[in-house]
Amino acid sequence: MNNYKITNLRTGKNYFLNEEEKEKFFIKNKKQNYKEDNLTELKRIRYNKILDNIAVFSFFAATILSTILIIEKYY
């Protein structure tokens, strides 16, 4: 189930709702006055960025270590 942050563009008030509550909320209110952020998707994107950084760091660390081992063995 996705979680959403709904921000009123006029007043700046924030609402934190799940999918069911969001649908009911927009039945009562006009969608044009609100900004909608999917918090579940934002959390997933942030988590994926962290994993990408770990993968890149690990690749470079493995490259440096293998270069050091090759230099020690042959020179």
C-alpha positions as CSV (number, residue, x, y, z in Angstrom):
1,M,0.0,0.0,0.0
2,N,1.4,3.4,-1.0
3,N,1.6,6.3,1.3
4,Y,1.1,9.9,0.0
5,K,1.9,13.4,1.2
6,I,-0.7,15.8,0.0
7,T,0.2,19.5,0.3
8,N,-2.3,22.3,0.0
9,L,-0.8,24.8,-2.4
10,R,-2.6,27.8,-0.9
11,T,-2.1,27.2,2.8
12,G,0.9,24.8,2.8
13,K,-0.8,22.3,5.1
14,N,0.4,18.7,4.7
15,Y,-1.8,15.6,4.8
16,F,-0.2,12.1,5.1
17,L,-2.6,9.6,3.6
18,N,-2.7,6.0,2.3
19,E,-4.3,5.0,-1.0
20,E,-7.9,4.6,0.3
21,E,-7.8,7.9,2.3
22,K,-6.3,9.7,-0.8
23,E,-9.2,8.6,-3.0
24,K,-11.8,9.8,-0.5
25,F,-9.9,13.0,0.1
26,F,-10.0,13.9,-3.6
27,I,-13.7,13.1,-3.9
28,K,-14.3,15.9,-1.4
29,N,-11.5,18.3,-2.7
30,K,-10.4,19.6,-6.1
31,K,-7.2,18.0,-7.2
32,Q,-5.8,21.3,-8.8
33,N,-5.3,22.9,-5.4
34,Y,-3.0,20.1,-4.1
35,K,0.5,18.7,-4.7
36,E,0.7,15.0,-4.4
37,D,4.0,13.1,-3.5
38,N,4.2,9.3,-3.4
39,L,6.2,8.7,-0.2
40,T,6.6,5.0,-0.9
41,E,8.2,5.7,-4.3
42,L,10.4,8.4,-2.9
43,K,11.7,6.0,-0.2
44,R,12.4,3.3,-2.8
45,I,14.3,5.8,-5.0
46,R,16.4,7.0,-2.0
47,Y,17.1,3.3,-1.1
48,N,18.2,2.5,-4.6
49,K,20.5,5.5,-4.8
50,I,22.2,4.2,-1.6
51,L,22.6,0.8,-3.1
52,D,24.0,2.2,-6.3
53,N,26.6,4.2,-4.4
54,I,27.6,1.0,-2.4
55,A,28.0,-0.9,-5.7
56,V,30.1,1.8,-7.3
57,F,32.3,2.1,-4.2
58,S,32.7,-1.7,-4.1
59,F,33.7,-1.9,-7.7
60,F,36.4,0.8,-7.3
61,A,37.7,-0.8,-4.1
62,A,37.9,-4.2,-5.8
63,T,39.8,-2.6,-8.8
64,I,42.3,-0.9,-6.5
65,L,42.9,-4.0,-4.4
66,S,43.4,-6.2,-7.5
67,T,45.8,-3.6,-9.0
68,I,47.8,-3.6,-5.7
69,L,47.9,-7.4,-5.7
70,I,49.1,-7.5,-9.3
71,I,51.8,-5.0,-8.6
72,E,53.0,-6.9,-5.5
73,K,53.1,-10.2,-7.4
74,Y,54.9,-9.1,-10.6
75,Y,57.1,-6.2,-9.5
